[in-house]
Amino acid sequence: MADKYVPQDRLFLWWLGEPAQARPVGELGQAVGGRAVSLRYAPGWLQSGFALSEDLPLVDELFVPRDKDCAAGAVDDARPDRWGERVIRKFEASPRLSILEFLLFAGDDRYGALGVSQRSDAYEPWRRSPMPTLDSLQEMAEVVRKVLANEAVSELQKRLVRPGASLGGARPKSLIEMGGAPWLVKFGEGEEINTPLIEHATMTLARLCGVDVAQTQALPVGPGHAVAVRRFDRVGPARLHAVSAHVALRAAGETLGYPQLAQLLRRVAPADAIRSQQDQLFRRMVFNILMDNTDDHEKNHALLRQADGHYLLSPAFDVVPSAQGLGYQAMAVGDQASESTLANALSQARQFGLKADAAGAIIREIAGRVSVWKKHFKAKGVAGQDIALLAQYIDGDRLRRQREEFAVLSNT
């Protein structure tokens, strides 16, 4: 495919669950004066495909988003995140950059199992090249620095930074291959704290609290670190269809909240997994509250489609203290809306299928683990000054008093 792009008002959506057998899903088109992207399913997909999200049922009609600046239903999750858009703006010389172009330029590495092609009869992604390996990490970090500094990037270096590899977030990132598997690598932005290493420490602490988290590794880069997150939307060569909680809840007409997502799991998860899935979501909510992760918005939660058509929560990702002490989560928690309190978390425990005593036991367990977070972070190499800064919020009166009220005496 030639790299010179000529703007067009329609592209084609493909299913890549089994990459060797890519299937056409439908036609994407400009909508709302170029401020949105529509979808119409292809006849073959209508016959033997599945609804990509609840607001995209298998019917022969044109699906147009109600809102501007988005794509129809689950197609919106195939877009690059804010960092990806920044990379595309810098790397792609296009006379137009509508949402339709962003979908195309995200390339072949995008999150989930959807792909975008200019052709209806063949899947041809905009860019496809071998994935960089760990020995390219330092050079990749240099390319990220150049993008952040708005410096020139050579054509050879552009292949090191992939724009479509994540569901959400503005952090600089790309992909590398480690141990034969694809990993997302996230870099710092020159912050006063070592955010990538802190993310690794937080994710591993969450695992000790019974939270199913994505596998992470801390990678030394220059004087700091990057954090590598193993992709959970890939199983060998297969790609898993991923739907963000943002898309899933919006499609269901629900408020963007944890209790609402817990209830959605009752409909989409396998019957024998509903209880464990709701328990898992409750644990994530409580951990986020106690660790001051108030950036737990609905694009930082996802559902993965299983072979039988049911959905399960993806492993937790983007879990890191916000270091702001805002006192409010990004999603609704309970009766007091998004207020970051354990009492608020308990107020709608029944929506998670939990009785008050069971929910209290989970909170006591997590509070006990979180009470020794400093020791865990130090063991992971987090610097003392970074721990001291985070302690202003995690050990501040508001969270510490709540934690101490529920923590088990042994703090284990």
N, C-alpha and C positions, 0 to 999 in steps of 0.2 A: 504494500500500500504506500502511495506517495505521502510524504509528510505534510505537503501543502494542503490545507483544509479549505474547502469551499463550503460556506454555510448552506445548510439545507434545513427544511422544516419538518423532516421526518427521519427517524432512525429506527433500528430494529432491536427488540429485546430478545435475548437468548437464554435458555436454561442450560447450565453447565454442571449440573449435579454429577454427571459422569462425563468429564471433558471429552472423552473419545466419541461420545454420542451426543453432541450438542443439539439441542432442539429449539426451533423458533417458538417464541412465546407470543409475540405480537408486535404491533407497530406503535412507536412513540411519536408524538407530535407536539408542535408548539401550541400552547393554549394561553388564554388570558393575556393576549397581546405580547407573548414571549416571556411572560413572568411565571409560567407554569408548564408542566409537561403532562400530556394525556397518554392514555393507553387504550388500545383496542386489541383484544386477544385474536390470535390467528385461528383459523378454522380447526387445524390439527390440534392445537392446544385445548380448544373448547371440547374436543372429543375425548382426549385422553390425558389432559393436564390436571392441575389443581388450582384453586383460588390462591393467589399469591398473598392475599390478606383478606380480612373479613369484608372490607369495603370494595374488594375487587372480585365479586362472585363470577362464576363461569357462565356469563351470558354475553351475547353478541351485541354489545353497545359500547359507546365511547365513554370512557371514564375520565372525567375532568376534575381536578382538585377544586375544592371549595375555596381554598385560600391561595394567595399569591406566593411566589417564591418557593414552590415545592413541586414534587412530582406525585403522580397518582399512587395512593396506597403504598405497598411495599417497594415500589420502584424508587420511592424517596430514599430508602436505605441503601440504594446502589450508588447514590451520589458521593462524591468525595467530601471529607470533612473540611473544616476551615483551613487547616494546614494544607490539605490537598488542593484546595482552590487557590491558595497562595502559590503553591508550586506550579500549578497549571498556568496561572497568570504570568509567571516568570518564564516558563519553558516553552509555552505554545504561542506561536505567532499567528493568532487567529483574528480575522476582521470582526468576529462577533463572539461573545462569551455569555450566552444565555445558559439556563439550567440544562438545556438539551446538549450544549457543547460540553459542559462540565461532566455530564453523564458519559459522553463518548471519551473524553480525554482522561477519565479515571483509569482507563486501560484494562488490562487483563487480571490485575491483582486485587481488584476491589473485594470488599467484604461480602461474604455470602456466596450464593450460587448463580447470580444473574450476571449477564454480560451484555454489552451494547456494541452493535456493529452498524456500519453504513450499508451493509448488504442484507437483503431479505433471504437470500438463498445460501448464505455461508456465514459462519461466525468468523469475522476478521476484526480483532480488537485493534484499537488505535496504535498501541505499542506493545510489543512482546519481545523480551530479551531474557537471557539467563539471569537468575536471581543472584545478587552478590553474596559472597560468603564472608565469614568472620574476619578473614584477613583484609577485607576492604573497610573495616569499621572506622579506622582513623580517617581515611579519605572521605568516607561518607559523612563523618562529623564535620569535616572541612567544607563539604558542599552545603551542609545545613547552615554552617556559619555564614557562608556566602549568600545564601538565600535570605537569611535574617538581616544581613548587612546590605542587601540589594546590590551585591557585586556580581560581576559576570561569571557565568558557569559554562565551561566548555561542553561541547556535544558529548564527548566521551564521559564526562563526569555526570551528565544528566541521568544516565542509566542507573546511577547509584541511589537515587531518591525517587520512590514510587508514590504517586499522588493519591491512590485509591484504596489504601490498605486498612482503613479503620472506619468504624461506625460513627464516632463523634470525637470532638476535641480539637483544640488549636495547637497542641504541643507538637514540635518538630518530630517527624518520624519517618521511617522507611522499613524495608524488609531485608532480611538476610536469611541465608540457609545455614542451619546449625544441626549437625547430626542427622542430615538427610530430611529435616523438617523445616517448614517456613516459620520464622519468628518475626514479630513486629518489634522494631527497635525504636525506643523513644529517647530523645535527647533533652538536655536542659536548655534553657534560654538565657543563661547568664544570671540566674536568680541568685539571691544572697544565700540560699540554702541548696543543698544537693538533692533536688527533687527526685531525680531518677532512683537514687539509692534509698531515699525515704519511701518511695513507692514500693520498691522491692521489700523493704522491711515491713511495711504495712500489710502487703499482700500475704507475706509468710506468717505474720501475726494473725491475720484473719483466718488462715488455714488452721491454726492452733485453736481458734474459736469455733471450729466446725463449719466454717464457710467454705463452700466449693469455689476455689479461685483458680484462675488461669495460672499455669506454671510460669515463673519468672526467674531471670538470672540478672545479676548486677555485673555489668561489663565495664572495666576501667577504660576511660577515654580521656587522654590528656591528664589534666589535674583533677578531673571529676569522674563521673560515671554516665553510662547510658543504662537503661533497663530494657531487657529483652523479654517479650511476652509471647509465649508459644501460641500460635493461632489455633483456636478451637473450632473454627469454621472449615477446617480441612481435616479429613481422615484419609491418609494416604493420598491417592489421586482424586478422591471424591471431594466434592464441595457441598457444604450444608447450607440450605436456605435459612437465612437469618432475618428475623423481624425484630426491630427495636420495640421496646415498650412504648415509645412515643407513637409509632405507627399502629401497634396492636391496640392500644387503649383508645386512640383517636378513631380507629376503624370501628371499635365497639361502642363508640359514643360515651366513653367513660371519662371521669376526671382523671388527671394524671397523678396517681397516688399509689402507694404501696398496697393499701387494702383493696383497691380496685384491681390491681395486678394480681393479687392473691385470689380474688374471686374469678378473674379471667382464667387462671390456671385450672380452676375446677372444670372449665369447659374444654380446654385444649390439651391438657396433660392426660396421659394414660391413667385409667381409673386407679390402678394399683400404685401410682406414683404421686397422686394429688397430695396426700398428707405430707410426704417427705419434701415435696416441692414447696408447699406453703410454709413448712417449718424452715426450709432453707431461706426463703425470702424474708421471713421474720428475723432470722439471724443476721442477715445482711443489713437490714434496716437498723437493728440495735447496734451493730458494730459501727456502722456509719455515724450514728448519733454519738457514741462514746468516743470515737476517734476524730471528731470534728471534721468529718468528710461531708461538707455541705454542698459539694458539687455533684451530688448523686442524682443528677437529672435523668429523665426518662430515656435518653439516648445512651446512657451508661448502664442500661439493663437490656437484655436481649433474649429472644426465644429462638431455639433451633428446631427446625422441622426434622422429625425422625422418619425412618423408612415406612412406618405404618401410618403416617399422616398426622400423628400427634406432635405436640410441641413440648419441649423441656427448657427450663432456664439454662442459658449459657453459663459457664463459669463466670464468676464475678471478675470485673476488670475496671481499670481506672479508679482504683480504691487508694486514696491518699489524703492525708489531712489537708484541709483548706488553709489552716493557719490564719483564720479570720475571726473565729468566735462569733459568728453571725447569730447563732441561736435558732436558725430555721433551716430545714432541709430543702432541697430543690423540689421534692415531691411531697404530696400530702402523706401524713403519718397516722393521724387518728382524729379524734373529736376536735382537737385544737389545731386543725389544719396541718401546717408543716412545722409546727413548733418542735424544737429538738429536745424533747424530754422523754424519759422512760415512762412517765405516767401517760403521756400521749400515745406512746407505742402500745401500752397495755390497754388503752381505752377501746381499741377495736381488734383485740387479739382474736375474738371470735371470727373475724373475717379471714383469719389465717388458719381456721380450723383448730384453734388452741383454746383450752380452758385457762382461766386465770392462773391456776397453780402451775400448769405446764409452761405458760409464757413466762411466769416469774422465775421458774427454774432455768430457762434459757438465758434470761437476763442476768441472773446471778452467776451462771457459768461464764458468760462473756465478760461481765464486769470484773470477775476475778482474774481472768487472763489479761484484760486490758490494764489492770492496776499495776502490772509489772512490765508495761510497754517499754519503759526506759532501758531496762536490762536487755530486752530483746533487741531493741534498736542498736544499742551499743555493741551487742554480739554480732550484728550484721554490718558493723563498721561505720554507722552514722556518727558524725563528729559531735563532740560535746556541745559546741555552740548551736548546732542545728537542733539537738535534743532540747537545749534550754529554750530556744525560741518556740518550739512546738509545745513545750510544757506550759507556756503562758496560757494556752487554750485547752489542751487535753487535761492538764492538772489544775486549771483555773477553778475557782469556787463553783461555778455553775455545773460543770461536768464532773468534777471530783466528788462533790457532795452526792450527786445522783449515783455515781459508781459505788461509793462507799456504802450507801444505803443497801445496795443489792449484793455487794461482793461477798463471796464465801470467806469464812475466817481464814482458811489456809492459803488464800490467794493463789490457788493452783488451777 
